[in-house]
């Protein structure tokens, strides 16, 4: 019984993280899509949401290496996961601010938001995959 509850709690946590990633992807997609005409499609929004869901599902809460002499080097998966999470959520926060405050930033900021989001979730996906492969 205890194992089943822990397993269910872990699944709930992962699904919640995936939904948070999808919401962040929706905000970035809405901001970028509204500023770059060819990206104003439902497909683009769905792709951004899917990338966010996969990135946050895999990249947050990655299994860590134990702290001992055998593993004294930097854990690349943990570093990529944290850097990717920071990059993706910072981009999402900035996108929400642009939408809510009805700002009109220069196009460079829009491309930077698209690049920041893509780089962030890519780092999360790579980190999560790398951490799960070493098990």
N, C-alpha and C positions, 0 to 999 in steps of 0.2 A: 504493500500500500504506500509506504513512504517513498519508494523509488518512483512509483507512478506519479505521485504528486510533484516530486522534484522534476521529473521529466516534463510534465504538463506545464509547470512554472517556467521551465527553460523555453519551451515552445511558445508560450504566451509572450515571453520577453523578446524572443527573436522576431515574432510576428509584429509586435509593437515597434521594434526598431525598424523593421522593413516599412511599416506604415509611416513612420517619421521620415524615413528617407524618401519615400514616395511624395510626401507632402512638401519636403524641401525641393525635390525635383520639379514639382508643380509650380512652386513660386519662382524658381529660376527660369523655368520654361515660359511662364507667363510674362515675365519681365523681358527676357531675351526675344521671345517670339513677337512681342508687341513692338519691339524696336527694329527688328530685322525682318522685313517683309517675307522673304522666302521661307522663314521658319514659323510663320503664322499658320500652323496646321495642327490638327488633332494628333496626327502621327508623331509630330515633334514633341508635343506635350506628353504623350504616352511613353515615348522613348526616354524622356528625361525622368519621368516617374519610375519607369522600370529600372533604369540605371541607379537611381537613388535607392530603390527598394533592395536591389541586389547588393549594392555597395554597403548599405547600412546593415543588412542582414549578415553578410560575410565579414565585414571589416571592423565591426564594433564587437567587443568581447571576444577577442581572439585568444586561443590557448597560449599561455606564456611559457617561455623556457624557465626551468628551475634556476634559482640563484645558487650556483656552486662553481668550483674551479673548472669543471669541464665545459661550462657554458659562460665563460667570463667575457666573451665578446658582446658587442651590441646585438640585440635581437632586432633584425631588420624588419620582421613582420610587425612587431609591436611599434616600432618607430614609424613605419609606413602607415599603419592603422591610425595612430594618433595624428600624424601630419595630414593624412587624407580626411579624417573626421573634422579637424580644425578648418581645413581649406573648404570643404564642402559646406559645412554649417555657416562659416563666415560669409560665403557667397550667397547662401540662402537668406541669411539675415539682411545682407545688403540689398538683395532683390526685394524682399518684403518691404524694407524701408523705402525703396524707390517707388514701389506700387502704392503703398499707404500714404506717403507724403506727396505723391503725384509729382515727383521730381522728373526733370528731363536732362539726365546726364549726357555727356559727350559720348559718341558712338564707341570710343576707345574703351570706356568703362563697361559698355554692354558686351563687347568682345572679351574683355578681361573676365567678366562674370561667367560667360560661357566656357572660357578656358579654365578658370578656377574651379568651376563645378565639375567639368570633365576630368581634370587632373585629380581632384579630390576623390571622386568616386572610383576612378581607376586605381589610385593608390590603395583604397579600401579593399577593392576586389582582389588585387594582387596580394595584399597582406593577408586577407582572410583565406585565400586559396593556399598560400605558402604555409601559413600556420597549421592548416588542417592536413596538409600533405606530410608534415614531419611527424605526425602522430604514430 
